Amino acid sequence: MGRESVRRVWHDRAWAYACLGCLFGYAFCWVQNQVLEIGVHSSTSLQEALTDQPPFSSSATVVATDQVRLRPTSHLGIFKRQLLEHSAIPNVAGCAVVDILPGKLIATHVHGSMHEFFYVLSGQGYATVTDWPNELVTMKTGDFLHVPPTKAHAFSVASEDTEPLRLFYCGVTVGPKLG
């Protein structure tokens, strides 16, 4: 199997937008299904099941990214603009815009129960995932990457690059921690 078929990076923006749309659709439908299953068993009517749920926003929201305050990530020296908090929607670990400055990296790490989705908004950098042993894959504007749970991954930007790697990120948790 060739590198192109293994690395799961798509260069067509339409694919990336479709994948992100499916992700949010899946998360919302799964949550709604779980809410109804739980609610119907513990409430006397469907109306009670629909209204007796944990609070999360049911209205559309526009977030001006440049108005969102930068905050540190768990990765030393990397900052993000958190667009959707991890507690806003069940099973969505949050969405953010992350800038990795030239010469910086997000060290190799793993999530036991979270899918991570990355879309490159601008810049160029490098990614590595345990599925690609000893291989750095170049990621540039328009590329999309899905990292499943238990797959170690890292990102870096060469020090000679003049522009940060700007990523849109979204995480979705699934069940108990794996691995």
Buried (B, 14 or more C-beta within 10 A) or exposed (E): EEEEEEBBBBEEEEEBEEBBEEBBEEBBEBBEEEBBEBBBEEBEEEEEBBEEBEEEEEEEEEEEEEEBEEEEBEBEEBBBBBBBEBEBBBBBBBBBBBBBBBEBBBEEEBBEBBBBBBBBBEBBBBBBBEBBEEEEBEBEBBBBBBBBBBBBBBBBBEEEBEBBBBBBBBBBBBEEEEE
